Amino acid sequence: MQQRILQPGEIEALDKTSFPRILLPQVASLFADRAARLRQLSQGNPIADYLQFAAKIVDAQHAAASRVELQPLDTDSIERAQQHSMPLLPAADHIDPAWHEVLDAMLDTLAGNEGLPEPLQPLITSLRELSLQERDEIAQRLLQKEVAARHIGMAPFIMAALQVVFARRAAALQVQDVPYTEPATICPVCASEPVASVIRIGGKLAGHRYAHCGTCACEWHMVRVKCTHCESTKGIHYQGIDGGGEEVLAETCDECGSYRKIVNQEKNPMVEPLADDLASLMLDLLMSETGFQRASANPLLFVAVAEEQQGEADQHLVDPAA
């Protein structure tokens, strides 16, 4: 009898103990859940005002997400990415013009009575006055991790609009469309870096760690106790704030000298990678004293906020394993 070699997807289908390799974003709930978590985390937080500001932006993302229409991804692009084990849509090279429509819709929401407070309205005016070319140039720089000081105030709005488009694009994919890529430290959909990683709960996800893309919100499996920046399994340690619990920890790597946060649904089912990363700025400030460098930025973070809060980092780091 002739035997047939099973492909990876077929093997997984036969293995009842397998778990998902890829988690595509659920756009209908992604931004609403994130906004709710930001508001919850703002209670008693030293950067409560900023978290409330970010929640407003995420509300606007949620309102705009259902309106944007995108062109379907052509099958040639999928086949080419799978053939070469490369991400499907490297973000900096695939900026859909629809992002301008999303940004305008978000600005309309944020300019309303329930939008941003009056002192922040000039930011909306500045964004409206930009030409499409200027917007695209800033977006390109942001996706390449470059931002001029004069654009810091605009950056969260522009990045938020891009997130909506890329999340919608990722959500329209089938898991089998997403290639197995190398390195495993970048998103297999848009080639962006993870903003954090998350230990999931529930069904086959239980106990597995996923890296969470800061751009398209796709998640991909990475084994635990492995650096999400250089993939080393040596010299991995975890640090948290004394008395702060283990919901959010800094995963440090001695090999590359970087850290990225890991959030744990086993400790709190409500954690959300981007929101919890943003709300734990005090941990970043404390980590800045250790010599470890943050591996990637939070796309909704004002750089100025970290500087303003530097004097408030008077807590102590602890190793939860100690």
C-alpha positions as CSV (number, residue, x, y, z in Angstrom):
1,M,0.0,0.0,0.0
2,Q,1.3,3.4,-1.0
3,Q,2.0,5.7,2.0
4,R,1.4,9.5,1.9
5,I,3.5,12.0,3.8
6,L,1.4,14.2,6.0
7,Q,1.9,17.9,5.9
8,P,2.2,20.0,9.2
9,G,-1.4,21.1,9.1
10,E,-2.6,17.5,8.7
11,I,-0.4,16.3,11.5
12,E,-1.9,18.9,13.8
13,A,-5.4,17.9,12.8
14,L,-4.7,14.3,13.8
15,D,-3.0,15.3,17.1
16,K,-5.8,15.9,19.6
17,T,-3.3,17.3,22.1
18,S,-2.0,19.9,19.7
19,F,-2.5,23.6,20.3
20,P,-2.8,26.6,17.9
21,R,0.4,27.8,16.3
22,I,-1.2,31.2,15.4
23,L,-4.0,33.2,17.0
24,L,-5.5,35.7,14.6
25,P,-7.0,38.9,16.0
26,Q,-10.8,39.1,16.8
27,V,-11.3,42.7,15.7
28,A,-14.9,42.8,16.8
29,S,-13.7,42.6,20.5
30,L,-10.0,43.4,20.3
31,F,-10.2,47.2,20.8
32,A,-13.2,47.2,23.1
33,D,-11.6,44.7,25.4
34,R,-8.3,46.7,25.3
35,A,-10.0,50.0,26.1
36,A,-11.9,48.4,29.1
37,R,-8.6,46.9,30.4
38,L,-6.9,50.3,30.1
39,R,-9.6,51.9,32.1
40,Q,-9.4,49.2,34.7
41,L,-5.6,49.5,35.0
42,S,-5.8,53.3,35.3
43,Q,-7.4,53.1,38.8
44,G,-4.7,54.2,41.2
45,N,-2.0,54.1,38.5
46,P,0.7,56.9,38.6
47,I,0.0,57.4,34.8
48,A,-3.8,57.2,35.1
49,D,-4.4,60.3,32.9
50,Y,-2.3,58.8,30.1
51,L,-4.1,55.4,30.3
52,Q,-7.4,57.2,30.1
53,F,-6.1,59.1,27.1
54,A,-5.0,55.8,25.5
55,A,-8.4,54.3,26.2
56,K,-10.0,57.1,24.3
57,I,-7.8,56.4,21.3
58,V,-8.6,52.7,21.5
59,D,-12.4,53.6,21.7
60,A,-11.9,55.5,18.4
61,Q,-10.1,52.4,17.0
62,H,-13.1,50.3,17.9
63,A,-15.5,52.7,16.2
64,A,-13.4,52.9,13.0
65,A,-12.6,49.2,12.7
66,S,-16.0,48.2,11.4
67,R,-16.0,50.8,8.6
68,V,-12.8,50.3,6.8
69,E,-12.8,48.3,3.6
70,L,-9.7,46.5,2.4
71,Q,-8.7,44.8,-0.8
72,P,-8.3,41.0,-0.4
73,L,-4.8,39.7,-0.3
74,D,-3.8,38.0,-3.6
75,T,-3.0,34.3,-3.5
76,D,0.4,35.0,-5.2
77,S,1.5,36.9,-2.1
78,I,0.5,34.1,0.2
79,E,2.2,31.4,-1.9
80,R,5.4,33.5,-2.2
81,A,5.6,34.1,1.5
82,Q,5.0,30.4,2.3
83,Q,7.6,29.4,-0.3
84,H,10.3,31.6,1.2
85,S,9.2,31.3,4.9
86,M,8.8,35.0,5.1
87,P,6.1,37.2,6.7
88,L,3.0,37.8,4.6
89,L,2.7,41.5,4.7
90,P,5.8,43.3,6.0
91,A,4.2,46.4,7.5
92,A,6.5,49.1,6.2
93,D,6.1,47.8,2.7
94,H,2.3,47.3,2.8
95,I,0.7,50.5,4.1
96,D,-2.8,50.4,2.8
97,P,-4.2,53.8,1.7
98,A,-7.3,52.9,3.7
99,W,-5.4,54.0,6.9
100,H,-6.1,57.6,6.0
101,E,-9.8,56.9,6.2
102,V,-9.4,55.2,9.5
103,L,-7.4,58.1,10.9
104,D,-10.0,60.6,9.8
105,A,-12.7,58.6,11.4
106,M,-10.8,58.3,14.6
107,L,-10.1,62.1,14.6
108,D,-13.9,62.7,14.2
109,T,-14.6,60.5,17.2
110,L,-11.9,62.1,19.3
111,A,-13.0,65.6,18.4
112,G,-16.5,65.0,19.7
113,N,-18.0,65.8,23.0
114,E,-17.0,62.4,24.4
115,G,-13.5,62.6,22.8
116,L,-10.3,64.1,24.0
117,P,-10.3,66.9,26.6
118,E,-9.9,70.5,25.3
119,P,-6.1,70.8,26.1
120,L,-5.4,67.8,23.7
121,Q,-7.6,69.1,20.8
122,P,-4.6,70.9,19.1
123,L,-3.1,67.5,18.4
124,I,-6.2,66.6,16.4
125,T,-5.9,69.9,14.5
126,S,-2.3,69.3,13.7
127,L,-3.1,65.8,12.3
128,R,-5.9,67.2,10.2
129,E,-3.5,69.8,8.7
130,L,-1.0,67.2,7.5
131,S,-1.0,66.3,3.8
132,L,-1.5,62.7,2.9
133,Q,2.2,62.5,1.9
134,E,3.3,63.9,5.2
135,R,1.1,61.4,7.0
136,D,2.6,58.5,4.9
137,E,6.1,59.7,5.6
138,I,5.5,59.7,9.4
139,A,3.7,56.3,9.2
140,Q,6.7,54.9,7.3
141,R,9.1,56.1,10.0
142,L,7.0,54.8,12.8
143,L,6.9,51.3,11.3
144,Q,10.7,51.5,10.9
145,K,11.0,52.5,14.5
146,E,12.0,56.1,13.7
147,V,10.2,59.1,15.0
148,A,11.2,62.8,15.0
149,A,10.7,64.6,18.3
150,R,8.2,67.0,16.7
151,H,6.0,64.0,15.8
152,I,5.9,62.4,19.3
153,G,2.5,63.8,20.1
154,M,1.0,62.6,16.8
155,A,2.6,59.1,16.9
156,P,0.0,57.3,19.0
157,F,-2.8,58.5,16.7
158,I,-1.0,57.5,13.5
159,M,0.1,54.2,14.9
160,A,-3.4,53.5,16.2
161,A,-4.9,54.0,12.7
162,L,-2.3,51.7,11.2
163,Q,-3.1,49.1,13.9
164,V,-6.7,49.0,12.8
165,V,-5.9,48.4,9.2
166,F,-3.3,45.7,9.9
167,A,-5.5,44.0,12.5
168,R,-8.4,43.9,10.0
169,R,-6.0,42.5,7.4
170,A,-4.7,39.8,9.7
171,A,-8.3,38.9,10.9
172,A,-9.3,38.2,7.3
173,L,-6.6,35.5,6.9
174,Q,-6.9,31.8,7.5
175,V,-4.5,30.3,9.9
176,Q,-3.2,28.0,7.1
177,D,-2.3,31.2,5.1
178,V,0.3,32.2,7.7
179,P,3.7,30.8,6.9
180,Y,6.2,29.2,9.2
181,T,8.8,32.0,9.4
182,E,12.3,32.6,10.6
183,P,13.3,34.2,12.8
184,A,10.5,33.5,15.3
185,T,11.0,36.8,16.9
186,I,9.0,38.8,14.4
187,C,5.3,38.6,13.5
188,P,4.7,36.0,10.7
189,V,1.9,38.3,9.3
190,C,3.4,41.8,9.3
191,A,7.1,41.3,10.4
192,S,6.7,43.7,13.3
193,E,8.1,42.9,16.7
194,P,6.0,41.7,19.6
195,V,5.0,44.4,22.2
196,A,4.9,41.7,24.9
197,S,4.2,38.0,25.3
198,V,1.2,36.4,27.0
199,I,0.6,33.0,28.8
200,R,-2.9,32.0,27.7
201,I,-5.5,30.0,29.5
202,G,-8.5,28.0,28.2
203,G,-8.7,24.7,26.3
204,K,-5.7,23.9,24.2
205,L,-4.2,27.3,24.8
206,A,-3.8,26.6,28.5
207,G,-0.2,27.2,29.7
208,H,1.2,28.1,26.3
209,R,3.0,31.4,25.6
210,Y,2.3,33.6,22.6
211,A,4.2,36.6,21.3
212,H,1.7,39.5,20.7
213,C,2.3,41.7,17.7
214,G,2.1,45.4,18.5
215,T,1.0,46.3,15.0
216,C,-1.5,43.7,13.7
217,A,-2.3,41.9,17.0
218,C,-1.6,38.5,15.6
219,E,-0.1,36.1,18.2
220,W,2.3,33.3,17.5
221,H,3.5,30.5,19.7
222,M,6.9,30.7,21.4
223,V,8.0,28.2,24.0
224,R,8.4,29.6,27.5
225,V,11.8,30.5,29.1
226,K,13.1,31.6,25.7
227,C,14.1,35.1,24.7
228,T,11.5,36.7,22.4
229,H,14.3,39.0,21.0
230,C,17.2,36.6,20.3
231,E,15.7,33.2,20.9
232,S,18.3,32.2,23.5
233,T,17.3,29.8,26.2
234,K,20.3,30.7,28.4
235,G,20.3,33.2,31.1
236,I,16.5,33.9,31.1
237,H,15.3,35.6,34.3
238,Y,12.1,37.3,35.5
239,Q,11.8,40.5,37.5
240,G,8.8,42.2,38.9
241,I,7.9,45.1,41.2
242,D,8.0,44.2,44.9
243,G,4.5,43.5,46.0
244,G,3.1,43.9,42.5
245,G,2.3,40.2,41.9
246,E,3.2,38.2,38.9
247,E,0.6,39.3,36.4
248,V,3.3,41.3,34.5
249,L,7.0,40.5,34.7
250,A,10.1,41.6,32.8
251,E,11.7,38.6,31.0
252,T,15.4,39.4,30.8
253,C,18.0,37.8,28.7
254,D,21.7,37.7,29.7
255,E,22.7,36.7,26.1
256,C,21.4,39.9,24.3
257,G,20.9,42.2,27.3
258,S,17.3,42.9,26.5
259,Y,14.0,42.4,28.2
260,R,10.3,42.2,27.1
261,K,7.3,41.9,29.4
262,I,5.3,38.7,29.8
263,V,1.8,38.9,31.0
264,N,0.1,35.9,32.6
265,Q,-3.6,35.0,32.3
266,E,-3.0,32.2,34.8
267,K,-2.4,35.0,37.4
268,N,-5.2,37.2,36.1
269,P,-7.5,36.2,33.2
270,M,-8.2,39.8,32.4
271,V,-4.6,40.7,31.3
272,E,-4.2,42.2,27.8
273,P,-0.7,42.3,26.4
274,L,-0.6,45.8,25.0
275,A,-2.7,47.4,27.7
276,D,-0.8,45.7,30.6
277,D,2.5,46.5,29.1
278,L,1.5,50.2,28.8
279,A,0.2,50.4,32.3
280,S,3.3,48.9,33.9
281,L,5.5,51.8,33.0
282,M,6.9,51.8,36.5
283,L,8.5,48.4,35.8
284,D,10.2,49.9,32.7
285,L,11.6,52.7,34.8
286,L,13.0,50.3,37.3
287,M,14.4,48.1,34.6
288,S,16.2,51.1,33.2
289,E,18.4,51.0,36.3
290,T,19.5,47.4,35.6
291,G,21.3,47.7,32.3
292,F,18.8,45.7,30.4
293,Q,17.4,47.4,27.3
294,R,13.7,47.2,26.3
295,A,13.5,45.1,23.2
296,S,10.6,47.0,21.5
297,A,8.4,50.0,22.3
298,N,4.7,50.2,23.0
299,P,3.0,51.7,19.9
300,L,0.7,53.9,22.0
301,L,3.4,55.3,24.4
302,F,4.3,58.9,24.7
303,V,8.0,59.1,25.2
304,A,7.5,62.2,27.4
305,V,5.5,60.2,29.9
306,A,8.4,58.1,30.9
307,E,10.5,61.1,31.5
308,E,7.9,62.8,33.6
309,Q,7.4,59.8,35.8
310,Q,11.1,59.0,36.4
311,G,11.0,60.5,39.8
312,E,8.2,58.2,41.0
313,A,10.1,55.0,40.5
314,D,10.8,54.4,44.2
315,Q,9.8,50.8,44.4
316,H,12.2,47.8,44.3
317,L,12.6,45.0,41.8
318,V,12.3,41.4,43.0
319,D,12.9,38.1,41.4
320,P,9.6,36.1,42.0
321,A,11.6,32.9,41.9
322,A,13.8,34.0,44.8
